[in-house]
């Protein structure tokens, strides 16, 4: 029986790598092609193995392996690292659907997505929001991972130009054209998450969509709205607001909305 090995980082496995593996099996008449992940990665080896196992499960000629035998023919895929980097930075659709599902369930590569699509200070802010949201969620016996993921992605399209954002808003939310472009990213981020990440978690997307206006009614909506305004990197003392948020989401959200309105009226004069 003819066997061979395909070595790639598989961080994560991409659709092109999976197609190449199937091509090798067919071209060389392989009974088994062992897929071997190697090297350090963003995800741990255990996480990469989980994604790999899921991706190859439907294919009887493909097997996960930890090491290469001397007698096996070894193949590599030239575009592996380039394609994997595209996935990690926001093109999740380049990974198999089952792998995309695992990545979204666990929030794997979300920090990479935020870093790649945000300016440095905005990325730092997003991480701060994610950590703050997680802390508040824990205090209220909510899902901390859900809150963390929403925090990482809430500003993912903040760097888009007004022209690019306007096209999306005009198509989907024309009533928002009369509002400040500074809030448009709360909707375009949802579009990005759906189209680029294949993320369809309604709770997370709803929280992101309402994080600028603060008009969301779910607990996650309030957690993200609060965390966005009081994360440590904001540069002002938010001890009072944080302590209140850990006790009562409604009161904290109301206080922050009142403070934000007063600030806008004084400094910006925005009618949002």
C-alpha positions as CSV (number, residue, x, y, z in Angstrom):
1,X,0.0,0.0,0.0
2,X,1.4,3.3,-1.1
3,X,1.7,6.0,1.6
4,X,3.0,9.5,1.8
5,X,3.2,12.6,4.1
6,X,2.1,16.2,3.7
7,X,3.8,18.6,6.0
8,X,2.3,22.1,6.7
9,X,1.9,24.4,9.7
10,X,-1.9,23.8,9.4
11,X,-2.5,27.0,11.5
12,X,-5.2,26.5,10.4
13,X,-5.7,24.0,7.6
14,X,-7.0,25.9,4.6
15,X,-9.3,24.7,1.8
16,X,-6.4,24.9,-0.7
17,X,-4.3,22.6,1.5
18,X,-7.2,20.2,1.8
19,X,-7.6,20.2,-2.0
20,X,-3.9,19.7,-2.5
21,X,-4.0,16.7,-0.1
22,X,-6.9,15.1,-2.1
23,X,-5.0,15.9,-5.3
24,X,-1.9,14.0,-4.1
25,X,-4.0,11.0,-3.2
26,X,-5.5,10.8,-6.6
27,X,-2.4,11.7,-8.6
28,X,-0.1,9.2,-6.9
29,X,-2.7,6.5,-6.1
30,X,-2.0,6.7,-2.3
31,X,-3.8,4.4,0.1
32,X,-3.0,6.9,2.9
33,X,-1.7,10.4,3.0
34,X,-0.6,11.4,6.5
35,X,-1.0,15.1,7.4
36,X,1.6,16.3,9.8
37,X,1.4,19.8,11.5
38,X,4.7,21.3,12.4
39,X,6.2,24.4,14.0
40,X,5.0,27.0,16.4
41,X,1.7,28.7,15.6
42,X,-0.8,31.1,16.8
43,X,-3.0,28.2,17.9
44,X,-1.6,25.5,20.0
45,X,-0.7,22.2,18.5
46,X,-3.7,20.6,20.2
47,X,-6.0,23.2,18.7
48,X,-4.5,22.8,15.2
49,X,-4.9,19.1,15.5
50,X,-8.5,19.5,16.4
51,X,-9.2,21.6,13.3
52,X,-7.2,19.2,11.1
53,X,-9.1,16.2,12.4
54,X,-12.4,17.9,11.7
55,X,-11.4,18.9,8.2
56,X,-10.2,15.5,7.1
57,X,-12.9,13.4,8.8
58,X,-14.9,12.9,5.6
59,X,-11.9,11.5,3.6
60,X,-10.8,7.9,4.3
61,X,-7.4,8.3,2.6
62,X,-6.3,11.2,4.8
63,X,-5.0,10.7,8.4
64,X,-3.5,12.9,11.0
65,X,0.0,11.9,12.1
66,X,2.5,13.3,14.5
67,X,5.8,12.3,12.9
68,X,7.3,11.4,9.6
69,X,8.7,7.9,8.9
70,X,11.9,7.6,6.9
71,X,10.3,5.4,4.2
72,X,7.5,7.8,3.4
73,X,7.6,10.3,0.6
74,X,7.2,13.8,2.0
75,X,5.3,16.6,0.3
76,X,4.9,20.2,1.2
77,X,2.6,22.9,-0.1
78,X,4.3,26.1,-1.3
79,X,1.5,28.5,-0.6
80,X,0.7,27.0,2.8
81,X,1.9,29.9,5.0
82,X,0.6,32.6,2.7
83,X,-2.9,31.0,2.6
84,X,-3.0,30.4,6.3
85,X,-2.0,34.0,7.0
86,X,-4.9,35.2,4.9
87,X,-7.3,33.1,7.0
88,X,-5.8,34.3,10.3
89,X,-6.1,38.0,9.3
90,X,-9.8,37.8,8.4
91,X,-10.4,35.7,5.3
92,X,-12.0,32.8,7.2
93,X,-13.9,31.7,4.0
94,X,-10.5,30.3,2.8
95,X,-10.8,27.6,5.4
96,X,-13.1,24.6,5.2
97,X,-16.6,25.3,6.6
98,X,-16.3,22.9,9.5
99,X,-13.0,24.6,10.5
100,X,-14.6,28.0,10.3
101,X,-17.2,26.8,12.7
102,X,-14.6,25.7,15.2
103,X,-12.7,28.9,14.9
104,X,-15.8,31.0,15.5
105,X,-17.0,28.9,18.4
106,X,-13.6,29.3,20.2
107,X,-12.7,32.8,19.0
108,X,-9.5,31.4,17.5
109,X,-7.5,34.0,15.5
110,X,-9.9,36.8,16.5
111,X,-7.0,38.7,18.0
112,X,-5.1,38.3,14.7
113,X,-8.2,39.6,12.8
114,X,-8.4,42.7,15.1
115,X,-4.7,43.4,14.8
116,X,-4.7,43.1,11.0
117,X,-7.7,45.3,10.5
118,X,-7.3,47.9,13.1
119,X,-4.7,50.7,13.6
120,X,-2.3,49.9,16.5
121,X,-4.1,52.1,19.0
122,X,-7.5,50.7,18.0
123,X,-6.2,47.2,18.3
124,X,-5.0,47.9,21.8
125,X,-8.4,49.5,22.6
126,X,-10.2,46.4,21.3
127,X,-8.2,44.1,23.5
128,X,-8.9,46.3,26.4
129,X,-12.6,46.2,25.7
130,X,-12.5,42.5,25.3
131,X,-10.8,42.0,28.7
132,X,-13.1,44.5,30.4
133,X,-16.2,42.9,28.8
134,X,-15.0,39.5,30.0
135,X,-14.6,40.7,33.6
136,X,-18.0,42.3,33.6
137,X,-19.6,39.1,32.1
138,X,-18.0,36.9,34.8
139,X,-19.5,39.2,37.5
140,X,-22.9,38.6,36.1
141,X,-22.6,34.9,35.4
142,X,-22.6,35.4,31.7
143,X,-20.5,33.7,29.0
144,X,-17.0,35.3,29.3
145,X,-15.8,34.0,25.9
146,X,-18.9,35.5,24.2
147,X,-18.2,38.9,25.7
148,X,-14.5,38.6,24.9
149,X,-15.2,37.8,21.3
150,X,-17.6,40.7,20.9
151,X,-15.0,43.1,22.4
152,X,-12.3,42.0,20.0
153,X,-14.4,42.5,16.9
154,X,-16.5,45.5,17.8
155,X,-14.2,48.0,16.0
156,X,-12.9,45.8,13.2
157,X,-14.0,48.1,10.4
158,X,-13.2,51.4,12.3
159,X,-10.3,52.0,9.9
160,X,-12.6,51.9,6.8
161,X,-12.8,55.1,4.8
162,X,-16.1,57.0,5.0
163,X,-16.5,56.3,1.3
164,X,-16.2,52.6,1.7
165,X,-18.5,52.6,4.7
166,X,-21.1,54.8,3.0
167,X,-21.6,52.3,0.2
168,X,-22.5,49.6,2.7
169,X,-24.7,51.9,4.8
170,X,-26.5,53.3,1.7
171,X,-27.2,49.7,0.6
172,X,-28.3,48.2,3.9
173,X,-29.1,51.1,6.4
174,X,-29.9,54.2,4.4
175,X,-31.6,55.8,7.4
176,X,-28.1,55.9,9.0
177,X,-26.8,58.2,6.3
178,X,-28.1,61.2,8.3
179,X,-26.1,60.1,11.3
180,X,-22.4,60.7,12.0
181,X,-20.0,58.5,10.0
182,X,-18.4,57.9,13.4
183,X,-21.1,55.3,14.2
184,X,-21.2,53.5,10.9
185,X,-18.5,51.0,11.9
186,X,-20.9,49.4,14.3
187,X,-22.9,48.2,11.3
188,X,-20.1,47.6,8.8
189,X,-18.4,45.5,11.5
190,X,-21.4,43.2,11.4
191,X,-21.2,42.9,7.6
192,X,-17.5,42.1,7.9
193,X,-18.1,39.4,10.5
194,X,-20.8,37.7,8.4
195,X,-19.0,38.0,5.0
196,X,-15.4,37.5,6.0
197,X,-15.5,35.4,9.1
198,X,-18.8,33.5,8.4
199,X,-19.8,34.5,11.9
200,X,-23.6,34.3,12.4
201,X,-23.9,34.5,16.2
202,X,-26.9,36.8,16.5
203,X,-26.1,37.7,20.1
204,X,-22.6,38.9,19.3
205,X,-23.6,40.6,16.1
206,X,-26.4,42.4,17.8
207,X,-24.1,43.7,20.5
208,X,-21.6,44.9,18.0
209,X,-24.4,46.6,16.0
210,X,-25.6,48.6,19.0
211,X,-22.3,49.4,20.8
212,X,-22.1,53.0,19.6
213,X,-25.7,54.1,20.2
214,X,-26.0,52.1,23.4
215,X,-29.6,51.2,22.5
216,X,-29.3,47.4,22.8
217,X,-31.5,45.7,25.4
218,X,-29.7,42.4,26.0
219,X,-27.2,41.9,28.8
220,X,-24.4,41.3,26.2
221,X,-25.4,44.5,24.4
222,X,-25.0,46.4,27.7
223,X,-21.7,44.7,28.6
224,X,-20.1,45.7,25.3
225,X,-21.5,49.2,25.4
226,X,-20.1,49.7,28.9
227,X,-16.8,48.0,28.3
228,X,-16.2,50.2,25.2
229,X,-16.5,53.3,27.2
230,X,-14.6,52.3,30.4
231,X,-11.7,50.0,29.3
232,X,-8.4,51.1,31.0
233,X,-6.9,52.6,27.8
234,X,-9.5,55.3,27.7
235,X,-7.1,57.5,29.7
236,X,-9.5,58.7,32.4
237,X,-10.6,57.3,35.7
238,X,-13.5,54.9,35.3
239,X,-13.3,53.2,38.7
240,X,-16.8,54.4,39.6
241,X,-18.3,53.2,36.4
242,X,-16.5,49.8,36.6
243,X,-17.6,49.2,40.1
244,X,-21.2,50.0,39.2
245,X,-21.0,47.8,36.1
246,X,-19.9,44.8,38.2
247,X,-23.1,45.3,40.3
248,X,-25.8,46.6,38.0
249,X,-25.7,46.6,34.2
250,X,-28.7,48.8,33.7
251,X,-27.5,51.5,36.1
252,X,-24.0,51.5,34.7
253,X,-25.2,51.7,31.1
254,X,-27.6,54.6,32.0
255,X,-24.8,56.5,33.8
256,X,-22.3,56.0,31.0
257,X,-24.9,57.1,28.4
258,X,-25.6,60.2,30.4
259,X,-21.9,61.0,30.7
260,X,-21.3,60.3,27.0
261,X,-24.2,62.6,26.0
262,X,-22.8,65.4,28.1
263,X,-19.3,64.9,26.7
264,X,-20.6,65.0,23.1
265,X,-22.6,68.1,23.7
266,X,-19.6,69.8,25.2
267,X,-16.8,68.6,23.0
268,X,-18.3,67.5,19.7
269,X,-21.9,68.6,19.3
270,X,-22.8,65.3,17.7
271,X,-26.5,64.5,17.2
272,X,-26.3,60.7,17.3
